[in-house]
Amino acid sequence: MMKHLMTTVAWTCLAAVISTPAMAAEADTGTTLEEVVVTATKSETNLQKTPIAISVMSAEAMVDRHAGSLISLQDGAIPSLRVAPFESRQSALVIGIRGIVPFDANQTARDQGVGVYIDGVYMARPQGLNAALFDLERVEVLRGPQGTLFGRNTEGGAVSIVTKGPSGVFGGRMTLGVGNYGSYNAEVHQDFAEIGDLSFKVDALVQHQDATTKNPMLGQAGWNQFNRKGIRLSAVYQPTDKFSAAVSVDYAHDQNTPFFSQLLNYNPYGKTVRTLAQVTAAAAAPAGTINPLSPLVKVNTSRQTVSHIGTIQQPSLDETGGLTAILKYEVSPDLELRSITGLHAVGTNQFDNSGIEARNVFAPNSNFGRYSLSDLYQRQMSQEFQAIGNLGDSFKFATGLYYFKEHVKESAGTPFTNVWNADGTAYTIRSAYGSFGTGAITSATQGWQYGTRFIQRASRAEAISYAAFFNGTYTPASMERLHLTVGGRVTKDERNGTLYAVAGKATNFKFDYSKSRFDPLVNLAYDFSDDINLYAKFSTGYRAGGANARSSTFQAFDAEEVKAYEIGAKMDLLDHRLRVNLAAYAMDRDNTQTDFDNVDTTPGSPTLGAHTEETRNSPGTSKIKGIEADITAVISENWKAGLSYAYTSVKIPAAPFPFTGNTDVPLGAPFPVYVVFTPPTAASAYVDYTRPVGKLTFKAHLDANYADAQYAFQAEFADVSPTGKLVKQVAVKTDSSFIVNGNLTLADINMGNGDTSASLSVWARNLLNEEHIFRISAANRGTIGDYGNFNAPRTYGVELRVKY
């Protein structure tokens, strides 16, 4: 850890040395870094005066990167924040901070460890998080546990998305853009003139991209395509300076397909390859042998642009919508009361056939093309009351009450879409209705149309949470540079659910979970000077307990919790031309929610002989530590640059294996556990150049983002023994990544009206067309080979923005 601390300090010093001459030369120009406003403490504060590790992406920074949704941050723009599609699917996102990353939260009764908030309202499900972002003000990433002020499921931190509300002044902005892969985008943000005490605003947008991996089957979607649409209506009623009521209603519609899964190798264990005659005689491969590949299936170690096999692939559909109401009343200059009400719903119809080549073992005349289908529907309601104020000049506080409730239900199935011929040289497409009408629907005869599916699992769950919190900061009158913050949150979580269908059979597996807890916070900050602020913090957070819907029992597991110790420094140097923010932390995580691959051996169970996923709380303490740095410099009147760096070390004790009889791992034996999507080292750098060109302004932006190789799965069983036991635990890492994005803009183009101006931009994402595998699995290593998903190829386009 010391080596990484020295590296961080070295980079800081180098930036200061390089920047100093240029900054001194420009000292009389008045060019300084702008103040950044954040709301991490429930009040608007200066980023540099807020003793919390926070990263901020402004609306302008998102535009520079052509980032239209949260998945755009997968490139690593904020090194401590990790964003990835769940199982390669754009319809749900995995979000993690500081090594707190869920392996599988894409269920009815499981949660992520990082909370996502839009205008103060918690978004409970990973489904729908990739909807197009409305008119952004900024994205705040709060690093580290936020258990006191934000509460439930902020074990690793929180992502707070802040949008722009009505201004009450007539005006607006329009955007039109086109690019490669048939992409286009359009936005309208229209403010209306205040009418009496009411202000209104309309935001509407569309984002489209064709597939980057084509499907040779006519009439079917390819892979990695999207079509996002959304509309938001907002209003503010402000009859006096002391009271305001802001209400917004939004709806988003997102059609998308997953990233394509490629076969990366074949027969890595070097088994004896069976002949076609042997496979025809007996489809199942005996121990030590492997079935041959179909002549149509190829190993590909670089990004595919077209699948070798055509198949059924429908776009998944995510629909999200909700209402947010925020009321504020200033009782006095020292006290403001707030109410934040959120109603939100999401519906997801998932269609995933991305593994058509990579995940199917060849056998003559057999079905293949596992079509992963899921229908999930959720609705939630949250209510928060806050009191924000001061007691004299020495004490500031934020206190409140919180209530949350959600209902979730899901059903899932996995029909097959294709059928091999006798020798694997051709295939046909099965009926969408399977063998419907010829008898009972089974896993072999099912189709993918509604009413013909064999329900592999179906569950429903309800969660309720109550909380009360207090956070106060005391500044002694005799020591105005010292600030002591103490806070706490009392929470009661209740959750229950039913796994009511498993493997086509009606079941009645229930769980009922209830837990109360207290999350404290202590933060000691010291203003070394007006521009250098130091802090030390202790905080806690947790990820709520629940149950795994992919199991055969729906057995409840407990909350996962973390204690964090952090020190940090926030410095504005060289007359506010250099900003250096540093943080170092250590976290202890207990009750780690660990997923185990299992084959059910329970007599009479609906899943007898089938793979299931069981979740248990593992004993022992996981040790997570790291260092983070954010450096921003105004090099001259024209040049600005930034560098962010994150080092993360995660050590998780081996978990005692909780099952017996179906693997080569004895009951209680140590089972390795790996954290996913957490590179040990990640960094991001950017440079901005601005200069006047006559009456116009030229802007150039370039950013580069690096991440080490990382795990995408926990330890997997990769083979089967002669006796049918799962053997060979394997964990493989992805590639490292290096993504460069760029943007050139000509701004302040006069449109013939003094109040109307335009800008014209040329943008590129993954400018160097770099290839890396961001997700890789060894689960099929013993039967076919490893499979994985490559990042998106280079995309580029032009964009016209008009402001009036």
N, C-alpha and C positions, 0 to 999 in steps of 0.2 A: 504493500500500500504506500510505503514511503517513496518508492521509486516513482509511482504515479503522481504523488504529491509534488515531487521535485520536477517532474515533467511539466505539471500544470504551472508551477511557479516560473519555470524557465520560459514557457510560452508567454506568460504574462509579462515578464521582464523584456523579452524580445520584442513583444508588441509595443511596449513603452519606449524602448530604445529607438526602434525604427520610426515610431510615430512622432517622437519629440521634435526633431528638426522641422518637419513639415508643419507641425502644430504651432511651433514658436513663430514660424514665418507668417502664419495666418492669425496670430494672436489678436490683431486689431480688427479682424473682420466681423467679430461677434458670432462666428459659427460655433455652436455648441450642441451637445446632445440634448434632445428633447426630454422633458419629463414624461414618464410613463405612469399612467394612472391604473390602479388595480382595485379590485373589490374583494380580495381574499379574506379580509377580516370583517366582512359585512358592511364596511364603509369604504368610500373612495379615499385611497391613500396613494402617496408617492411610492412607486416600486422600491426606490432606494431607501426609503424610511420604513419599509415593511419587513420585519425580521423573519421572513419565511423564504425558502427557496422557491422562486417563481420564474417561469419562462413565459414570455408573452409573444404571440404572433399577431401583429397588427393586420388590419384589413389590407393595407398596402403590401405587406409582406406576402400575404396569401395570393394576392393578384400577381405579384412578381413571379411567384412559383407556379402560377396557373393552377392553384389548388382549389377545386370546386367542392370537395367533400372531405370527410375525415380520413378516408383511405389515401388521400394525396400525401398525408404525413407519414405514410409507410416508408418513404425514402429516408427518413431520419432527420428531418429538419430540426427537431428538438431531440437531442441524443438520448435523454433519459426517458422519453416517451416512446413506447413501442406500439405500433399499430399494424395489425395484420388481418387478412380475411380469415374467418374461421373455416377450416377444411377447404381452403382455396375459394370459398364462396363470398362474393361481394355482398350478399344479403345479410351478413352478420359479421361484426368486427370483434377481434380480440384486442383489448387495450390494456397496457401495463405500464407501470412506472417503478423504477428502482428495484427490478427483480421480482415484483409482485405481479405476476402474469397468470391468468387462469388457463388451465389446459382445456377445459370443456365447460363453459358456462352457457352454452347454447341450448338450455333446457328450461323446463317449467319451474323447477324448484332449486335452481342454482344461480349464483351471482358472480359478477366480476369483482375484482379487488380494487378497481379504480372507478370512482363515480363520475359520470358525465352529466353536466348540468347545462340547460339552456335557459338563460335569463333567470337563474336561481331555482329552476325546477329540475328535479332529478329524473333522468331517463333510465328506467330500471332494466330494460332488455337490450342485449347486444344486437338483436334484430332491429332494423330500421335506422341504426346509427349512421349508416352511410348515405342517407338522404342528402340531396343537394342543400348546401348551407345558404340560408337567407342573408339579408343585408348585414354583414358582419361589422361590428365595432372592433372586436379583438377576440383572441382565444387565449385564456389564461391557463397555464399548466402548473398546478400546485404540487410540488414534489415532496413526498413524504406523507406519513399518516395525517389525516385531517379529521380524526375522530371526534374532536370537540365541537368545532363550528359546522362541519358538514355531516359527520356521523356515519351512518350505516354504509358499508361497502366502499369506504375510502381508505382502506388499509395501506395502499401504495401511494395514494394521492387523489387528486381530482382534476378533471378537465372542465373548465367553466367557459362556456360560449356566451358571449355578450353581443346582442344584436342592436342595431340602430332603430330607435323609435321615431315617431312623428316629430317634425321640427316646428310645425305650425306656420311654415313659410312655403309658399308655392315654389316648386322646383323639383328637379329629379335627375335621374341618370339612366341612360340606356346603353346596353352593350350588345354587340353583334359579333360573332366570331365563326370562323371555319378552319378546319385543319385536316390532316391526313387521317386515314382510316374512316373516312366519311363523317368526321366529327363536325359538330356545330353547337353553338351555345348562344343563348340570348337571355338578357335580363332587363327588367324594368323596375325601377324604384321611384315611385311617384309620391311626393309630398303635396298635400293640399293646404291652401291658406286656412288659417284658423277661422272657425265660425263660432263666434261667441267665445265660449270657454273650451271648445272642442277642436282637437287637431286630428287629422286622419292621414294614413299612409297605406299604400299598396305595394307589395313586393311580389313579383312573379318571375319565374325563370324556367329555362329548359337546358339540359345538357345531354348531348348524344354522342356516342362513339360506336362504330361498327366493330365486329369481332377482330381481334388480332391473331387468332388461330381459327382458320376456316373449317367448317363442317362440309364434307363433300356431298352430304345428303341434301338434295334440293328441298327448299321449303322449311328447313330447320335452322335454328340459330347456331352460330359459332360460339367461340369461347372468349371471355374477357370483353364483352360488349355491355353497354349500358344505355339506358334512356331514362333520364331523371327529369321530373317536372314538379313544380311546387308553386303554391300561392299563399300569401300571408296578408291578412288585413289587421291593421293595428290602429288604435285610437287612444288619445289621452284627454282626460277631462280634468281641467285645473281651474276651478272657480276662484281660488285665492292662492297666494304665495305659500300658504301653509298646508294645502291639501291637493293631492293629485291621485287620479285613478287611471292606470294604464291597462288596457285590455287588448289582447291579440288572439287571433284565431288562425291556425295554419293547417295546410294539408300538403302532403308530399306523396308522389307516386314514382316508384323506382323499379324499372324492369332491368334485370341484369343476368349475366351468366357467369359461372365460375371461371377461374384460370384453368387452363388445360393441364391434365396430369400426364407426364411423359414417362416411358420406361427408360430408366437410366442405365441399367445393366441387366444381363440375363445370366442366371445360374452362377451367382458369385461364389457359391460353395463348391463348385466343380463337380456336381453330382453326375451320374451316368444319365445321359439323355435317352429317353425311351424312343423306340421306333413307332411309326404310325400304326403298324400291326399290333404292337403291344398296347398302345393306347386304345385302339379299337376293341381289343379283347377285354380290357379292363381300364376304365377311365381314371380311377384313383391310382396315383403313383405310389408303389411300395417304398419303404425306407431306403434312402441312398440313391433314389432316382428322381428324375424330374421330367415332366411332359415337355415336348418340343413346342417352340413358338409356332403360331400360324405364319405361313409365308407372308401374310399381309402386315404383320406386326414387326416393327423395327425398333431397335435400340437407338435413342437419340440423346446425345450429350450436349446438344445446343438447342436453343429455343425453336420449337416447331411453328411453322406458319400455316400448316394445314394438317388435319388428322388423316391418317392412312385409312381409317374406317369411318364411314358415314353412320350416323345414328340419330335417334330421337333426342333433341335437346330443345326444350322450351325455356323461355326466359323466366327466371324467378320473379315474383312480384312482391314488393314491399309497399305497403300503404301505411302511412303514419299521419296522425292528426291530433290536434289538441287545442285547448284554451288555456291561456295564462292571464291571470288578473293580479296586478300589483297595486296596492293602495298604500299611500304614505300620508301621514299626518304629523305635522310639527306642533307638538304640544307647547313647546317653549324653545328658545335657542339652544337649550341643553338636552332636549329629549325629542326623539322622533319615533313614532309607532308605525309599524309596517305589517301588512298582510300579503302573503304570497300564496295564491291558489293555483294549482295546476291540475288539469284534466287531460289525460293523454291516452292514446290507444295505438296499437300497432297490429297489423295483420300481415303474415308472411306465407306465401305459397312457394315452397322451395322445389326446384327441379335441377338435379345435378347428375349429369352423365359424363363428367369430365374424365373419368377413369376408363373410358371405353377401350383404350388400347393397353394401358399400363397395369390394370388390376385384374385381368381376366386370364385364368388358366385355360389353355386349349384342351378340348375333348371333342371327338367327332359328334356332330349333330346335337351339340349341347347349347343351352342358353348362355348368353353372356351379355354384358352391358348393364351393370348394376345401376339402376336409376334411383338415386336417393331422393325420396319425396318426403316433404314435411309440410304440414299446415299448422301454423301457430298463431294464436290470437290472444292478445293481452289488452287489458284496460287497467288504468291506475288513477288514483286520486291522491293528491298531497295538499296539505295545508300547513303553513308556517306563520306564526306570529312572532314578530321581533320588536324589541325595544332597544334603540341605539341612543347613547347619550353620554353626558359628562356629569361628573360631580365636582364642581369647581374646576380649577386648572390642572389638578394633579391626578384625576382619575377618569378614565374613559372605559365604557363598558358596552357589551352587546349580549343580550340575553333573549331567550325565546322558547317557544313550545313548537313541537313538530308532530305531524301525524301523516302516515302513509299507508295506503292499502292498494293491493293489486290482485287481479285474477288472471290466471294464465291457463290455457289448455293447448294441447298439441297431440296430433296423431301423425304417425310416420310409417312408411312402407318402402320396400326395395324391390320392385319388379325388374325383370330382365327385358331388354328391348330388342336384342339381336339373337340370331341362331346361326351357328356354324354349319357348314356342309360337312361331308364326311372326311375331307382332308385339309380343311382350313384354308382353302384357296378362294372361298366365296362365303357369303353370308346372306341372310334374308332378315327382314324386319318383322317382328311379331305383331300381332294385332294389339291395338291399344286397349282392347277389351279382353285380352287374354283368351281364355276358354270359357268366358262368361256364358251361362245358360246351359252348360253341359254337366253341371254338378257343383259341389261345394267349391268355394274359392280357396285355393291353397297357395303356398309360396311359389309353386311351380306353374300354376295355371293362371295366376293373377295378371291383370293388366295395369295400366297407369291412368286410365280414366276413372273419375269418381264413380263409386258404386261397384267397381271391379277390383279394387285393391285389397290385398291381404294386409291387414293392419299388424305391423311388427311390434309397435308399441303405441300406447295412448295414455295420457296422463292429464290430470288437472291439479292445480295448486293455488293456494291463497296465502298471501303474506300481509301481515299488519305490523306496523312499527309505531311506537310512541316514544317521544324523547323530550327532554327539557335540558337546556344548556345555558351556561354562563361563561363569559370571557371578559376579564377586566385587566386593565393596564394602569399601574400606579407609577407616577413620576414624582419623586420627592422634591419638594420645593427647594431644599438645600442642595440637591444633586440633580439638576435638570437634564443632565446627560444620561442618567440611568433610568431604565424602564423595566419594570417587572410585570410580566403578564402571567396570570394564573387563571385557569379555566377548567371546566369539567362538563361532561354530558352524561346524563342518565338515560339509558335506552332500554326498552322492552320490546323484543321481537317475538312474534308469534307466527308460526307457519304450519300449514297442514296440506295434505294432498292425497290423491289416490292414483295409483297405477292400475287403470281399469281394463287394459287389454295388453296381452303379451303374446307374441307369436300366434296371432289369430284366435286366441282364446280369451274369454272374459275372465278377468281376475278382480281381486278386491284387496290389493296390497295398499295399506294406508300407512301414513306417518303423521305424527303430531309433534311439533317442536316448539319449545318456549324457552326463552333465555333473557335474563336481565343482566346489564353490565354498566360499568362506569368507565369513562375514558377521560383521563386527566391531561392537562397541558401545563407546563411551566416553561416560560421563556424569559431569559435575562438578556436584555439588549443594552449596549453602551455606545453612545455617540462619541467616538474618539475625537472627531472634529465635525464640522458641519457637513463634510463630504465623505467621511469614513465612518461606517456604522458596523459594529460587531455584535454577534448574538450567539447564545448557546440555548439549546431547546431540548426538552424532553416531551414526547407525545406518544400517544397510542392510537391504534385503529384496528379495525376488524373486518372480516368478510363473513356475512351471516351464514348460519347453518342451514341445512336443507336436506335434499335427497336426490339421488341419481336416477333419472328416468330411464337410463339405458341398462339398469340393473334388473335382476330377477326378483327383487324383494322390496324396493323402494325404502330401504332402511335409512333412517335419519342419521346425519352426521352433525357434529357440533361446529360452532364458529371457529374460524381461524383468526388468530390475533397476533399483533406485532407491537413491540416496544421499540421506540426509536430515540437515538441520541444524536444530536446534530450540532455542529458549530459552523458559523458562516461569517463572511465579511462582504459588505457592499461598499464599493469605493467609486467615487467620481473624482478623477484626477486631471491634472493639467488644464485647469480652468474649465472643467466639465467637457473636455474633449476626449477623455478616455474613461470608460466605465468598466470596472472589473468586479464581478460578483463571484464569490467562491463559497463552496459548501463541502463539508466532509461529514459523513454519517456512518453510524453502525446500527443495525437493527437485529433484534431477536424475535424470530417468528415461532410460535408454538401452535400445536393442534393443526399442523399442516394438512390441508385437505388433499389426500393423495388418491389417485385413480389407479386401479389394478385391473389388468386384463384377466378375465376368468372364463373358464368353460364350466357351465353348470352341470354338476353331477348329481343333483338332488332328484331322487326317484319321484316321478309324478309331476315334476315342475314343467310349466309350459315351455321353458327354454332349455330343457334337458338336452345336453350335447351341443348347445349353441354358445358362441362367444357373448359374454356380457361385460359390462364395465361397472365395477363396484368402487365406491368411494368410502374411505375410512380416514379418521384423524390419526395421523402418525405420531408416535411419541418422539421425544427429543426436540431439540431447539435448532432451527435453521439459523445460520449466521449470514447476514447480508451486510456488506459495507461498500462504501464507494466515495468517490470524489467527483465534483462537478465544477465546471468553470464556464462563465459567460463573459466574453470580452467584446466590447464595442468601442470603436474609435472613429472620430472625425479626423481624417488625415489632412484634409484641406477643405476649402470651400466647395470643392467638386467631388471629393472622394470620401466614402464612408465604408468601413469594413467591420466584420464581426466574426468571432470564433466561439463555438460552444463545444465542450468536451465532457464526456462522462465515462468514468471507470466504475464497473460494477462487479463485485465478487460475491458469488452465492455458493454457500456450502450447506447442503441439505443432508442430514444423517440418513443412512439407509433405513428403510421402513420394514418392519417385520411383516413378512408375507402372511395374509390372513386366511388363505385357503389351503385345502389339502386334496390330494388325489388326482389332480388334473394337470399338474405341471411338474417339471423337474426341480422346482423350488420347494423345499420342505416347509411345512407349517412353521411360521415364526422366523424363518431364515431371513437374513438381511436382503432387502430388495432395493436396488439403486433408484433414486428419484432425481430427475433433472428439471430445472426450470426452463420453460420455453421462451423463445423470442427475447432473449436477454444476452446481447453481445457483451463480452468483457470490456471491450473498448469501442466507443462510438464518438464520432466528431462531426461537426458541421461548420462550414465557413462560407462567408459570402462577401461580396464587394459590390458596392453601388457607386455609379459615376453619374453626375448630373452637371450639365452646363447649358447656358443659354445659347441659342442659335438664332440670331436676330430677335424676333419677337416670340420665337418658339423655345421650347425646352427639350433637350435631348437627355434621355435617361437610359442607362445600361445596368443590368443586374446579372450577376453570375453567382451561383451557389454550388457547393460541392459537399457531398454527404457520404461518410464512411461508417461501416459497421463490421466488426469481426464476425466470423462464423459463429453460429448459435444452434441450439437444439430447437426443433419444431414439434417434437413429440417427447413424452416421457419414455422410459425404457419399454420396449416392445418385445414380445415373443416372436421370433422370426422363423421357427421351424416346428415340425411335429416329429416326435420320436416314433420308433416302430410300434410302441404300445399305445400310441395316440396322445401322449402327453405333450404339452407345449414346452419347447426347449429353446435355448440360445437367446438370452436376453441381449438386445442390441439397442444402442442409442447412437444415432449418426447426426452429424452436424450439417447445416446448410453451407453454402459458399459465403465468403465475405462479400461485401458490396461496396461499390463506389459509384454514386449517382450524381450527375451534374445537370443542373437546370439553368436556363438562360432566358433573358427577356430584353428586348430593345424597344424603346418607346419614344415617339415624337409627340410631345404634349403641348397644351396651350394653343391649339390650332383655332383661330378665330373663325366662327361660323357666321359672321355677318351681323351678329347681335352681341352687344357688349356683355350680356349675361350668359351667352352660350359659347362653350368651347368644346373641343374634341381632342382625343388622343388616339394615335394609331400604334399598335404594338405587334411585334413579331416575337413569338414565344416558342420554347422547346423544353420538353421534359425528357429526362434521360438523353441529354444532348449527344453523348458519346455512344449511344446505343449499347451500353454495357449489359452483359448477361450474367445473371447469377441465380442460383436455385434458392428460393426463399423458404421452401417447405420441402422436406424429404422424409420418406418413411421406409423403414426396413422390415415392415410387418410381413411382406410377401417374399422376403429374400429366399426362403426355402422352397417356395413353390413356383416362382417366376423371376423375381428380381426387385430391386429398389425402384420406387417411383418418386417423382417430385414435380414441383411447379416452378417455372421461371418467372422472373419479374416482367413487367410490361416493356415492350420495345420503345424505341424513340417515337415520341409524338410531337407534333409541331403545328403551328397555325398562325393566323393573323386575327387581330381583334380591334374593333373600333368601339371607342367609348365616348359618349356624348353627355355633357353635363349642362343643364339649363336651369 
